[in-house]
Amino acid sequence: MLCCRYVSQQRYSEAIDLLRDGAVSLLRAKQISSGADLGLLLINTLDKAGAPISDKNIGNCAYKTL
């Protein structure tokens, strides 16, 4: 999985963007379980990256309906 490669290379920004975009795409396609799985990976990646609690990082985790 590409995001795992990014995390192992400590390219957290790319992994976070990939996971967020993938989760949103799956949720929009009503693939709730898969979208939730990517959301959990996103949260784990933010934790590994040592990302601070900020509006930007909270926004990465919040799914906004259209």
N, CA, C and O atoms as CSV, one atom per row, in Angstrom:
chain,resi,resn,atom,element,x,y,z
A,1,MET,N,N,0.853,-1.171,0.000
A,1,MET,CA,C,0.000,0.000,0.000
A,1,MET,C,C,0.901,1.236,0.000
A,1,MET,O,O,1.852,1.326,0.776
A,2,LEU,N,N,0.595,2.155,-0.854
A,2,LEU,CA,C,1.431,3.337,-1.041
A,2,LEU,C,C,1.558,4.157,0.241
A,2,LEU,O,O,2.639,4.656,0.551
A,3,CYS,N,N,0.475,4.298,0.977
A,3,CYS,CA,C,0.548,5.108,2.205
A,3,CYS,C,C,1.505,4.484,3.213
A,3,CYS,O,O,2.193,5.210,3.932
A,4,CYS,N,N,1.568,3.146,3.283
A,4,CYS,CA,C,2.503,2.482,4.203
A,4,CYS,C,C,3.943,2.775,3.805
A,4,CYS,O,O,4.808,2.951,4.664
A,5,ARG,N,N,4.195,2.825,2.510
A,5,ARG,CA,C,5.538,3.165,2.035
A,5,ARG,C,C,5.896,4.595,2.440
A,5,ARG,O,O,7.013,4.859,2.885
A,6,TYR,N,N,4.935,5.519,2.283
A,6,TYR,CA,C,5.175,6.905,2.692
A,6,TYR,C,C,5.470,7.001,4.187
A,6,TYR,O,O,6.376,7.726,4.600
A,7,VAL,N,N,4.705,6.272,4.995
A,7,VAL,CA,C,4.913,6.315,6.440
A,7,VAL,C,C,6.282,5.749,6.798
A,7,VAL,O,O,6.984,6.319,7.633
A,8,SER,N,N,6.671,4.635,6.180
A,8,SER,CA,C,7.972,4.043,6.497
A,8,SER,C,C,9.118,4.972,6.089
A,8,SER,O,O,10.197,4.923,6.679
A,9,GLN,N,N,8.886,5.815,5.086
A,9,GLN,CA,C,9.884,6.791,4.655
A,9,GLN,C,C,9.737,8.115,5.406
A,9,GLN,O,O,10.436,9.085,5.112
A,10,GLN,N,N,8.831,8.148,6.366
A,10,GLN,CA,C,8.507,9.337,7.149
A,10,GLN,C,C,8.064,10.505,6.267
A,10,GLN,O,O,8.346,11.665,6.567
A,11,ARG,N,N,7.372,10.185,5.185
A,11,ARG,CA,C,6.769,11.199,4.313
A,11,ARG,C,C,5.300,11.329,4.731
A,11,ARG,O,O,4.380,11.000,3.983
A,12,TYR,N,N,5.126,11.821,5.949
A,12,TYR,CA,C,3.806,11.834,6.569
A,12,TYR,C,C,2.816,12.728,5.838
A,12,TYR,O,O,1.640,12.381,5.736
A,13,SER,N,N,3.252,13.841,5.339
A,13,SER,CA,C,2.347,14.762,4.657
A,13,SER,C,C,1.685,14.093,3.454
A,13,SER,O,O,0.479,14.223,3.247
A,14,GLU,N,N,2.485,13.378,2.666
A,14,GLU,CA,C,1.938,12.682,1.497
A,14,GLU,C,C,0.983,11.569,1.914
A,14,GLU,O,O,-0.069,11.385,1.303
A,15,ALA,N,N,1.356,10.823,2.961
A,15,ALA,CA,C,0.494,9.739,3.446
A,15,ALA,C,C,-0.831,10.281,3.958
A,15,ALA,O,O,-1.886,9.710,3.683
A,16,ILE,N,N,-0.780,11.377,4.698
A,16,ILE,CA,C,-1.997,11.975,5.243
A,16,ILE,C,C,-2.914,12.458,4.122
A,16,ILE,O,O,-4.123,12.229,4.165
A,17,ASP,N,N,-2.351,13.119,3.132
A,17,ASP,CA,C,-3.164,13.583,1.999
A,17,ASP,C,C,-3.804,12.412,1.260
A,17,ASP,O,O,-4.984,12.464,0.913
A,18,LEU,N,N,-3.035,11.368,1.021
A,18,LEU,CA,C,-3.531,10.197,0.307
A,18,LEU,C,C,-4.658,9.517,1.079
A,18,LEU,O,O,-5.690,9.171,0.503
A,19,LEU,N,N,-4.462,9.328,2.361
A,19,LEU,CA,C,-5.475,8.673,3.179
A,19,LEU,C,C,-6.741,9.512,3.294
A,19,LEU,O,O,-7.848,8.981,3.210
A,20,ARG,N,N,-6.583,10.827,3.486
A,20,ARG,CA,C,-7.757,11.702,3.587
A,20,ARG,C,C,-8.557,11.672,2.291
A,20,ARG,O,O,-9.775,11.495,2.317
A,21,ASP,N,N,-7.880,11.842,1.160
A,21,ASP,CA,C,-8.574,11.859,-0.129
A,21,ASP,C,C,-9.249,10.518,-0.413
A,21,ASP,O,O,-10.368,10.474,-0.924
A,22,GLY,N,N,-8.560,9.427,-0.080
A,22,GLY,CA,C,-9.146,8.106,-0.294
A,22,GLY,C,C,-10.361,7.868,0.578
A,22,GLY,O,O,-11.369,7.337,0.112
A,23,ALA,N,N,-10.273,8.256,1.844
A,23,ALA,CA,C,-11.405,8.078,2.757
A,23,ALA,C,C,-12.610,8.886,2.296
A,23,ALA,O,O,-13.734,8.383,2.299
A,24,VAL,N,N,-12.386,10.120,1.904
A,24,VAL,CA,C,-13.490,10.967,1.436
A,24,VAL,C,C,-14.118,10.386,0.172
A,24,VAL,O,O,-15.342,10.369,0.045
A,25,SER,N,N,-13.306,9.917,-0.753
A,25,SER,CA,C,-13.834,9.321,-1.991
A,25,SER,C,C,-14.692,8.097,-1.696
A,25,SER,O,O,-15.766,7.927,-2.273
A,26,LEU,N,N,-14.213,7.254,-0.799
A,26,LEU,CA,C,-14.983,6.056,-0.452
A,26,LEU,C,C,-16.276,6.408,0.267
A,26,LEU,O,O,-17.316,5.805,0.001
A,27,LEU,N,N,-16.224,7.368,1.167
A,27,LEU,CA,C,-17.442,7.761,1.876
A,27,LEU,C,C,-18.463,8.373,0.922
A,27,LEU,O,O,-19.662,8.126,1.050
A,28,ARG,N,N,-17.991,9.167,-0.027
A,28,ARG,CA,C,-18.917,9.749,-1.019
A,28,ARG,C,C,-19.562,8.671,-1.886
A,28,ARG,O,O,-20.688,8.830,-2.356
A,29,ALA,N,N,-18.830,7.566,-2.094
A,29,ALA,CA,C,-19.347,6.454,-2.894
A,29,ALA,C,C,-20.152,5.472,-2.037
A,29,ALA,O,O,-20.493,4.376,-2.482
A,30,LYS,N,N,-20.448,5.883,-0.807
A,30,LYS,CA,C,-21.237,5.076,0.137
A,30,LYS,C,C,-20.541,3.778,0.532
A,30,LYS,O,O,-21.200,2.809,0.912
A,31,GLN,N,N,-19.223,3.755,0.443
A,31,GLN,CA,C,-18.427,2.613,0.898
A,31,GLN,C,C,-17.965,2.909,2.328
A,31,GLN,O,O,-16.791,3.184,2.581
A,32,ILE,N,N,-18.914,2.845,3.240
A,32,ILE,CA,C,-18.715,3.327,4.601
A,32,ILE,C,C,-17.615,2.558,5.331
A,32,ILE,O,O,-16.738,3.174,5.936
A,33,SER,N,N,-17.643,1.242,5.288
A,33,SER,CA,C,-16.641,0.451,6.016
A,33,SER,C,C,-15.231,0.731,5.524
A,33,SER,O,O,-14.312,0.904,6.323
A,34,SER,N,N,-15.062,0.776,4.217
A,34,SER,CA,C,-13.733,1.031,3.649
A,34,SER,C,C,-13.279,2.452,3.947
A,34,SER,O,O,-12.109,2.682,4.254
A,35,GLY,N,N,-14.197,3.402,3.859
A,35,GLY,CA,C,-13.870,4.783,4.196
A,35,GLY,C,C,-13.476,4.928,5.661
A,35,GLY,O,O,-12.552,5.671,5.993
A,36,ALA,N,N,-14.178,4.217,6.529
A,36,ALA,CA,C,-13.855,4.248,7.962
A,36,ALA,C,C,-12.487,3.621,8.219
A,36,ALA,O,O,-11.730,4.110,9.058
A,37,ASP,N,N,-12.164,2.534,7.499
A,37,ASP,CA,C,-10.845,1.909,7.649
A,37,ASP,C,C,-9.726,2.886,7.293
A,37,ASP,O,O,-8.730,2.989,8.009
A,38,LEU,N,N,-9.899,3.596,6.187
A,38,LEU,CA,C,-8.885,4.581,5.806
A,38,LEU,C,C,-8.849,5.734,6.809
A,38,LEU,O,O,-7.785,6.293,7.075
A,39,GLY,N,N,-9.994,6.086,7.359
A,39,GLY,CA,C,-10.033,7.127,8.385
A,39,GLY,C,C,-9.232,6.730,9.617
A,39,GLY,O,O,-8.530,7.557,10.199
A,40,LEU,N,N,-9.336,5.465,10.015
A,40,LEU,CA,C,-8.553,4.986,11.155
A,40,LEU,C,C,-7.057,4.997,10.838
A,40,LEU,O,O,-6.241,5.355,11.687
A,41,LEU,N,N,-6.703,4.603,9.612
A,41,LEU,CA,C,-5.298,4.679,9.201
A,41,LEU,C,C,-4.807,6.124,9.210
A,41,LEU,O,O,-3.660,6.395,9.565
A,42,LEU,N,N,-5.677,7.042,8.820
A,42,LEU,CA,C,-5.327,8.462,8.839
A,42,LEU,C,C,-5.017,8.920,10.265
A,42,LEU,O,O,-4.025,9.611,10.495
A,43,ILE,N,N,-5.854,8.541,11.206
A,43,ILE,CA,C,-5.634,8.931,12.599
A,43,ILE,C,C,-4.346,8.312,13.130
A,43,ILE,O,O,-3.582,8.976,13.830
A,44,ASN,N,N,-4.101,7.045,12.803
A,44,ASN,CA,C,-2.860,6.398,13.233
A,44,ASN,C,C,-1.636,7.083,12.634
A,44,ASN,O,O,-0.612,7.224,13.303
A,45,THR,N,N,-1.739,7.506,11.382
A,45,THR,CA,C,-0.621,8.194,10.723
A,45,THR,C,C,-0.374,9.554,11.352
A,45,THR,O,O,0.777,9.946,11.545
A,46,LEU,N,N,-1.438,10.277,11.674
A,46,LEU,CA,C,-1.273,11.557,12.366
A,46,LEU,C,C,-0.572,11.349,13.702
A,46,LEU,O,O,0.273,12.152,14.097
A,47,ASP,N,N,-0.920,10.275,14.392
A,47,ASP,CA,C,-0.284,9.967,15.678
A,47,ASP,C,C,1.201,9.645,15.481
A,47,ASP,O,O,2.047,10.167,16.207
A,48,LYS,N,N,1.523,8.790,14.503
A,48,LYS,CA,C,2.924,8.448,14.226
A,48,LYS,C,C,3.735,9.676,13.848
A,48,LYS,O,O,4.909,9.790,14.199
A,49,ALA,N,N,3.097,10.599,13.125
A,49,ALA,CA,C,3.784,11.810,12.684
A,49,ALA,C,C,3.991,12.787,13.844
A,49,ALA,O,O,4.748,13.750,13.723
A,50,GLY,N,N,3.323,12.536,14.955
A,50,GLY,CA,C,3.409,13.472,16.079
A,50,GLY,C,C,2.714,14.776,15.768
A,50,GLY,O,O,3.103,15.835,16.261
A,51,ALA,N,N,1.675,14.694,14.940
A,51,ALA,CA,C,0.954,15.894,14.521
A,51,ALA,C,C,0.252,16.536,15.718
A,51,ALA,O,O,-0.403,15.843,16.496
A,52,PRO,N,N,0.384,17.841,15.868
A,52,PRO,CA,C,-0.282,18.520,16.979
A,52,PRO,C,C,-1.794,18.605,16.751
A,52,PRO,O,O,-2.274,18.499,15.622
A,53,ILE,N,N,-2.516,18.794,17.823
A,53,ILE,CA,C,-3.953,19.023,17.695
A,53,ILE,C,C,-4.121,20.447,17.181
A,53,ILE,O,O,-3.789,21.416,17.864
A,54,SER,N,N,-4.640,20.551,15.972
A,54,SER,CA,C,-4.824,21.861,15.357
A,54,SER,C,C,-6.082,21.819,14.495
A,54,SER,O,O,-6.611,20.748,14.198
A,55,ASP,N,N,-6.550,22.996,14.101
A,55,ASP,CA,C,-7.729,23.057,13.235
A,55,ASP,C,C,-7.505,22.299,11.940
A,55,ASP,O,O,-8.407,21.614,11.456
A,56,LYS,N,N,-6.305,22.414,11.371
A,56,LYS,CA,C,-6.005,21.722,10.113
A,56,LYS,C,C,-6.085,20.209,10.292
A,56,LYS,O,O,-6.697,19.519,9.476
A,57,ASN,N,N,-5.473,19.693,11.349
A,57,ASN,CA,C,-5.475,18.251,11.555
A,57,ASN,C,C,-6.856,17.730,11.938
A,57,ASN,O,O,-7.226,16.621,11.555
A,58,ILE,N,N,-7.606,18.505,12.676
A,58,ILE,CA,C,-8.980,18.113,12.981
A,58,ILE,C,C,-9.806,18.126,11.699
A,58,ILE,O,O,-10.644,17.248,11.489
A,59,GLY,N,N,-9.576,19.112,10.848
A,59,GLY,CA,C,-10.271,19.174,9.563
A,59,GLY,C,C,-9.959,17.983,8.683
A,59,GLY,O,O,-10.817,17.535,7.922
A,60,ASN,N,N,-8.737,17.458,8.773
A,60,ASN,CA,C,-8.372,16.265,8.008
A,60,ASN,C,C,-9.195,15.061,8.433
A,60,ASN,O,O,-9.432,14.156,7.633
A,61,CYS,N,N,-9.631,15.043,9.681
A,61,CYS,CA,C,-10.371,13.908,10.215
A,61,CYS,C,C,-11.884,14.089,10.135
A,61,CYS,O,O,-12.628,13.146,10.406
A,62,ALA,N,N,-12.341,15.253,9.778
A,62,ALA,CA,C,-13.781,15.532,9.754
A,62,ALA,C,C,-14.306,15.387,8.324
A,62,ALA,O,O,-13.813,16.029,7.397
A,63,TYR,N,N,-15.302,14.543,8.170
A,63,TYR,CA,C,-15.939,14.366,6.863
A,63,TYR,C,C,-17.068,15.375,6.744
A,63,TYR,O,O,-17.972,15.427,7.578
A,64,LYS,N,N,-16.995,16.165,5.702
A,64,LYS,CA,C,-18.028,17.181,5.486
A,64,LYS,C,C,-18.939,16.725,4.353
A,64,LYS,O,O,-18.469,16.376,3.270
A,65,THR,N,N,-20.230,16.730,4.607
A,65,THR,CA,C,-21.166,16.342,3.553
A,65,THR,C,C,-21.342,17.490,2.589
A,65,THR,O,O,-21.188,18.657,2.949
A,66,LEU,N,N,-21.661,17.149,1.379
A,66,LEU,CA,C,-21.853,18.180,0.342
A,66,LEU,C,C,-23.268,18.694,0.327
A,66,LEU,O,O,-23.601,19.562,-0.480
